[in-house]
Amino acid sequence: MPRPKGSKNKTKAAKMDFAAAIEAKAAEKAQLEQNISETLDQINSLKAQLKANRAALKAAEKAIDKLESKKASADAKAAMDAQKNELESTVQKLLADGMSMDEILGKLNGQNQ
């Protein structure tokens, strides 16, 4: 008969406490699930903040656009008033120099063409 290999005095492996291992893994799983739920809550909170910030940004952009259009309108009006005042002063000067209104109108029509 062949001889068995190895020592016959091997120690037997200690029996594992499966209940304790399952309980430890279950506690670890519960902790991980709690961490995930907290992270999801934080993400949802940040999403809400992002949405509010985007809405505020959009409102600010609208206000800027409105103010820019008002500024452009005011600048155009100021330019027209300046041009009107210049034209009136030129007409008054020409009238003071002795030019008739018909000559002034003819000169203006000649300049416009």
C-alpha positions in Angstrom: 0.0 0.0 0.0 1.3 3.5 -0.9 2.3 5.7 1.9 0.2 8.9 2.5 2.0 12.2 2.0 2.1 14.8 4.6 1.9 14.7 8.3 -1.0 13.0 10.0 -0.8 15.6 12.8 -2.4 18.4 10.8 -4.5 20.8 12.8 -8.0 21.0 11.6 -9.3 24.4 10.5 -11.4 26.2 13.1 -15.0 26.3 12.3 -16.0 29.7 11.1 -18.8 31.6 12.8 -21.0 32.3 9.8 -23.6 34.0 11.8 -21.2 36.7 13.0 -19.7 37.1 9.5 -23.1 37.5 8.0 -24.0 40.1 10.7 -20.8 42.0 10.1 -21.4 42.1 6.3 -25.0 43.1 6.9 -23.9 46.0 9.1 -21.3 47.1 6.4 -24.1 46.9 3.8 -26.4 49.0 5.9 -23.6 51.6 6.4 -22.9 51.7 2.6 -26.6 52.1 1.9 -26.8 55.0 4.4 -23.8 56.7 2.8 -25.4 56.3 -0.7 -28.7 57.8 0.5 -26.9 60.8 2.1 -24.9 61.3 -1.1 -28.1 61.3 -3.1 -29.7 63.8 -0.8 -26.6 66.1 -1.2 -26.8 65.7 -5.0 -30.5 66.6 -5.0 -29.8 69.6 -2.8 -27.0 70.8 -5.1 -29.4 70.2 -8.1 -31.9 72.5 -6.5 -29.3 75.1 -5.8 -28.1 74.9 -9.4 -31.6 75.3 -10.7 -32.1 78.4 -8.5 -28.8 79.9 -9.6 -29.6 79.3 -13.2 -33.0 81.0 -12.8 -31.3 84.0 -11.1 -28.7 84.2 -13.9 -31.5 84.2 -16.5 -33.3 87.0 -14.7 -30.1 89.0 -14.5 -29.4 88.5 -18.2 -32.9 89.7 -19.0 -32.4 92.8 -16.8 -29.1 93.5 -18.5 -30.6 93.1 -22.0 -33.5 95.4 -21.0 -31.1 98.1 -19.6 -28.9 97.8 -22.7 -31.9 98.4 -25.0 -33.0 101.4 -22.8 -29.4 102.8 -23.0 -29.3 102.4 -26.8 -32.7 104.1 -27.1 -31.6 107.0 -24.8 -28.3 107.4 -26.8 -30.3 107.5 -30.0 -32.7 110.1 -28.6 -29.8 112.2 -27.3 -28.1 112.0 -30.7 -31.3 113.1 -32.4 -31.8 116.0 -29.9 -28.2 117.1 -30.5 -28.7 117.0 -34.2 -32.0 118.9 -33.9 -30.4 121.6 -31.7 -27.5 121.9 -34.2 -29.9 122.2 -37.1 -32.0 124.8 -35.2 -28.9 126.8 -34.4 -27.7 126.7 -38.0 -31.1 127.9 -39.3 -31.2 130.7 -36.7 -27.7 131.7 -37.8 -28.6 131.7 -41.5 -31.8 133.7 -40.7 -29.6 136.2 -38.7 -27.3 136.5 -41.7 -30.2 137.6 -43.8 -31.0 134.4 -45.8 -34.7 133.8 -46.5 -36.5 130.7 -45.4 -36.9 129.5 -49.0 -33.2 129.7 -49.5 -32.5 127.8 -46.3 -35.0 125.1 -47.4 -33.4 124.9 -50.8 -30.0 124.5 -49.1 -31.3 121.8 -46.8 -32.9 119.9 -49.6 -29.7 120.2 -51.6 -27.8 118.7 -48.7 -30.2 115.9 -48.2 -29.9 114.7 -51.8 
